[in-house]
Structure formats: C-alpha cells, structure tokens
Amino acid sequence: MTTFAAPPVGVSLADRYGAVRDLTETLASPLSPEDQTVQSMPDVSPTKWHRAHTTWFFETFLLSPRLAGYRERCPEYGYLFNSYYEAVGARHPRAARGVITRPGIEEVAAYRRHVDDAMAELVDRLQRDARADALDLVELGMHHEQQHQELLLMDIKHVLSQNPTRPAYRDGSRSRGPAPAAGWVEHPGGVVDVGHAGDGFAFDNESPRHPVLLVPFAVATRTVTCGEWQAFVDDGGYRRPDLWLSDGWHTVQAEGWEAPLYWSRDGDGWEVFTLAGPKRVDADEPVCHVSLYEADAFARWAGARLPTEAEWEVAVGPDVDGGRPLDLDRLHPTSDGGGPGQVWEWTGSAYLAYPGFRPAAGAVGEYNGKFMSNQHVLRGGCCVTPGGHTRPSYRNFFPPSARWPFTGLRLARDL
C-alpha cells in the first residue's frame, strides 16, 4: 500500500514544505512527457503546468519580494504559469495551456529544484527572524500546492479517459464490502456558529466565524451510491424535465448526458473509467462525477434536497477526517465507511462571502474572493485529496455544470 499522510505535529516547516513538494513529483512520476503536456478540455490543466504553476507561486509571492539576491530561473515563466492573478501581470490563456510544449518536463523539474533550493534559505531566514506574515504565506503556498495535487489527479483522469485504449494512471485495489445501510440523522436547528474556529490553517473564505439560524432538518448518514443512481437512470431521470433546474435541463440536452461522467454502457449494465482503468460500476460505491444539476435532480427524484453548507458543517462536518492519508492504491471512491471524504459533496448553497469577509490586501487577495459568483459550495474532501488538507469548515467550489472533479452528494430533508 502506497500512502502519503500529513506530517505529524512537531515536524519543521522546512520538512513539511519538502514533503508537499515531493508528493507533487510522486504524483507526476507515472506520466510520460506526452501525458504531462495534453490539455483535454479548457477546465483541465496539463500536469506539467500544475508542477510549474505551484512553483511560480512560491517564486512570485515569496522569493522575488523577500529573498535578497534571488534571480528568476526564466523571466518568461511569469507569463506562462500565472493562473489568474491580474495584479501580477499578463498570462497565457487558460484554454491554451496544452500548446506550451516548452519548457519540457525536465526543465520544469529543474525550475522546481531552483525554487526549492531558494525556499530552503528563505524559510530558514524567516523562522530566525520570526516573520509570521511571511511564514503564513508559506503555509498558504503549501495548501495551494495540495489543491493542485488533487487537481493534477482529476485532470489526468480526464486526459486518459479521452484515449481510445483507456489506459490506467496506475493499478489500484477495488472497493471493500457493501455500502452502509442508509439512514438519517436529525438536527433540531436553532442558531449555530459556522466557519473556521481559528485553530490551525484555513483559507480566507472560511472566515469569519458567524451565527446562522437553521430550521429542523435531517441529513443522510452516507452519500448516494451508484446503485441508487442507476435506479434514477432506469426511471428516466435524465429524460424528465420536471426534475431539473432550467439551466440543468438545458445542459442535459445540449451535452447529451444520460449518466455520470466516465460511465458507459456495458451490455445490460454500466462500466466506469477510473484512474486504475475501466471497471464495472459497483452498486455499493459512492456515485462520483456528477454535477450540481444532476445532484439537485436526483434529490428531487428521491423526495429530498441537498443540504445547505451550514447544515452540512454542523451535521456532517464533525466526522471529517482531515488526517486521512492519500492512498495511491485507492484513487477511486470506496464503499467502506460511509463518512465524508470519498467524494466532494455538493451543497445547495451558492458560493458567497461570509458576513464580514474581507480579502487579503494585494495580489494574494485574488485567491478566493473574486470567484464568489456562479459557483456552488462542496464540502468534505474526496479520495484524491491529500492528507491534512481538509477540515469541517473547508469550502470548495465549482460551477454547477462541473463533472470532472470527484463530486457526489448526500441527501437532506426538512423536518
């Protein structure tokens, strides 16, 4: 079993930085130069780009302004590997990242080594000088890279799925045991506090902590399974406009959806493409790669709804296992357990600022706040989320039509 856990408490910042950076290279190691260059759709970024962009983040926000005498390895990288930071300067179009054949993967590796060597010197200086503001920025960069580790796996899955030979990223084990029995947990409602409580790292969009009034509700004890989703499909769920939001129904018709992403007909049943290659759909596994539109339609078909993010945080969030290691032998949702962490779970909440939210000053303030429009919140983490990266207050977000992330759902209902 190949697992990568979060470094234990007490490990130095320099060692934690090294562990995060090493994991990115481990995830890229099974991939050929060709694999690492392909961009299969505008939302997908090449593996090589993820490796370079996360390096550019440290160079741009820490090394260039804070390490005297630091010299960029290549000035053009600032244009090639900026993602969306308008305050930093112009950037290569996102949808055309796949045409960047140079630098190659070895040059990107050299770029990473160049920055890592300089970061070792900078981190040592910052710790000796007790520069808390800059040390916090190092933490942000590490969690930013963990986000891209997850995206790297999501993106390469989409890339490999476009290959007619349907190759595996790496071999993996299968699910264990049946899904837990379905049930409900009731919550009395009332005024509850949500948001980051102030202990440990959190992104700015998780704050400030604030009160929310909830009416009595119940949430399901586990996420929706593939078997339950097959019943939705068999009952004509993708052909019934009464179940869908207007934009969702338009998308279903325009895109020809008839099942989750990566599902395909296999005789009388269904097959699903995974990072370990294709396999039969397992009825007990959590359903994955469904959009907010699909999740909402399924919930309506089931006589339920999606939980709000506040409901999810107070009723499901305490079960989040933020220390769960990333298991490279199980990069697919599994049926054992039943708690959060196998699929990102759609909520019924739009991604908006919490009361009193203020983005950070400067370019780094563009990290989350600028995306608070036309997105929905997901919670809980998934099977490709790095260890130590999730917590109950973590707010992920994607557009409602997104299906390539590892997204599923948990039902809720009113009491």
DAGI-V570072 format. One record per pair of residues at least 6 apart in sequence whose ideal C-beta (glycine too) atoms are under 7 Angstrom apart, sorted by the first residue. I is the first residue (numbers start at 1). J is the second residue. Records with the same first field share a line. If there is no record, write none. Layout:
I = J + J
This chain:
1 = 327 + 329
2 = 328 + 329
3 = 325 + 326 + 327
4 = 23 + 325 + 326 + 386 + 387
5 = 323 + 325 + 387
6 = 323 + 387 + 388
7 = 15 + 16 + 19
13 = 123 + 127 + 135 + 138
14 = 120 + 123
16 = 142
17 = 119 + 123 + 138 + 142
20 = 142 + 145 + 146
21 = 112 + 116
23 = 149 + 386
24 = 51 + 54 + 145 + 149
27 = 149 + 152 + 153
28 = 36 + 47 + 51
30 = 169 + 170
31 = 47 + 156
33 = 104 + 105
35 = 47 + 156 + 159
36 = 46 + 47 + 48 + 105
37 = 46 + 48 + 98 + 101
38 = 46 + 98 + 159
39 = 45 + 46 + 97 + 98
40 = 158 + 159 + 162
41 = 158
42 = 94 + 95
43 = 404
44 = 155 + 158 + 159 + 404
45 = 97 + 151 + 155
46 = 97 + 98
47 = 152 + 156
48 = 105 + 108
49 = 81 + 97 + 100
50 = 148 + 151 + 152
51 = 108 + 112
52 = 77 + 81 + 108 + 111
53 = 81 + 83 + 148
54 = 144 + 145 + 148
55 = 111 + 112 + 115
56 = 77 + 78 + 81 + 82
57 = 141 + 144
58 = 115 + 119 + 141
59 = 72 + 115
60 = 78 + 88
61 = 137 + 141 + 364
62 = 122 + 134 + 137 + 138 + 141
63 = 70 + 115 + 118 + 119 + 122
64 = 70 + 72
66 = 122 + 134
67 = 118 + 121 + 122
70 = 118
73 = 111 + 114
77 = 111
78 = 89
79 = 90 + 91 + 92
80 = 92 + 100
82 = 88 + 89 + 91
84 = 366
85 = 363 + 366
86 = 366
87 = 362 + 363 + 366
88 = 363
92 = 100
123 = 138
126 = 134 + 135
139 = 201
143 = 201 + 389
146 = 386 + 389
149 = 386
150 = 384 + 385 + 386
153 = 275 + 331 + 384
154 = 384 + 404 + 405 + 406
156 = 169
157 = 169 + 275
158 = 404
160 = 167 + 169
161 = 262 + 273
166 = 273 + 277 + 278
167 = 277
168 = 275 + 276 + 277
169 = 275
170 = 275 + 276 + 328
171 = 276
172 = 275 + 276 + 329 + 330 + 331 + 332
173 = 329 + 330
175 = 282 + 284 + 285 + 334 + 335
176 = 334 + 335 + 336
177 = 335 + 336
178 = 284 + 335
179 = 222 + 225 + 284 + 335
180 = 221 + 222 + 338
182 = 220 + 221 + 222
183 = 221
184 = 218 + 219 + 220 + 221
185 = 218 + 219 + 221 + 315
186 = 218 + 415
187 = 216 + 217 + 218 + 314 + 315
188 = 216
189 = 214 + 215 + 216 + 217
190 = 214
191 = 211 + 213
192 = 211 + 212 + 214 + 310 + 314
193 = 209 + 210 + 211
194 = 209 + 210 + 212 + 310 + 313 + 314
195 = 206 + 207 + 208 + 209 + 210 + 354 + 393
196 = 202 + 206 + 207 + 209 + 393
197 = 209
202 = 391 + 393
203 = 368
204 = 359 + 360 + 367 + 368
205 = 368 + 395
206 = 393 + 394 + 395
207 = 354
208 = 354 + 356 + 357
210 = 354 + 355 + 356
212 = 310
214 = 310 + 311
215 = 414
216 = 415
217 = 311 + 412 + 413 + 414 + 415
218 = 412 + 413 + 415
219 = 307 + 311 + 315 + 316 + 410 + 412
220 = 410 + 411
221 = 338
222 = 338
223 = 286 + 342 + 343 + 345 + 408 + 409 + 410
224 = 287 + 298 + 408 + 409 + 411
225 = 283 + 284 + 285 + 286 + 287
226 = 281 + 282 + 283 + 285 + 287
227 = 283 + 284
229 = 260 + 287 + 298
230 = 270 + 283
232 = 298 + 301
233 = 259
237 = 243 + 297 + 298 + 301
238 = 252 + 257 + 258
241 = 249
243 = 297 + 300 + 301
244 = 252 + 293 + 297
245 = 293 + 296
247 = 293
248 = 293 + 296 + 297
251 = 293 + 401
259 = 270
260 = 287 + 288 + 289 + 290
261 = 289 + 403 + 404
262 = 272 + 273 + 289
263 = 270 + 272 + 281
264 = 270 + 271
266 = 280
269 = 280 + 281
270 = 281
271 = 278 + 279 + 280 + 281
272 = 278 + 279 + 281
274 = 332
275 = 331 + 332
276 = 331 + 332
282 = 335
284 = 335
285 = 333 + 334 + 335
286 = 333 + 342 + 343 + 408
287 = 408
288 = 333 + 343 + 406 + 407 + 408
289 = 403 + 404 + 406 + 407
290 = 403 + 407 + 408 + 409
291 = 400 + 401 + 402 + 403
292 = 346 + 376 + 400
293 = 400 + 401
295 = 306 + 346 + 409
296 = 306
298 = 409
299 = 305 + 306 + 409 + 411
302 = 411
304 = 411 + 412 + 413
305 = 348 + 412 + 413
306 = 346 + 347 + 348 + 409 + 412
307 = 347 + 348 + 410 + 412
308 = 347 + 348 + 349
309 = 347 + 349 + 377 + 379 + 395
311 = 412
312 = 345 + 347 + 379
313 = 379 + 392 + 393
316 = 340 + 380 + 410
317 = 392
318 = 392
319 = 339 + 340
320 = 340 + 341 + 380 + 381 + 390 + 391 + 392
321 = 339 + 341
322 = 388 + 390 + 391
323 = 387 + 388
324 = 341 + 387
325 = 387
326 = 386 + 387
330 = 383
331 = 383 + 384
332 = 383
333 = 342 + 343 + 383
334 = 342
340 = 380 + 381
341 = 380 + 381 + 382
342 = 382 + 383
343 = 382 + 406 + 407 + 408
344 = 378 + 380 + 381 + 382 + 396 + 405 + 406 + 407
345 = 378 + 379 + 380 + 408 + 409 + 410
346 = 376 + 378 + 407 + 409
347 = 376 + 377 + 378 + 379
349 = 376 + 377
350 = 376
351 = 371 + 372 + 375 + 376 + 377 + 397
352 = 372
353 = 369 + 372
359 = 365 + 369
371 = 397
374 = 399
375 = 397 + 398 + 399
376 = 397 + 398 + 400
377 = 395 + 397
378 = 396 + 397 + 398 + 407
379 = 394
380 = 390
381 = 390
382 = 406
383 = 406
384 = 406
398 = 405
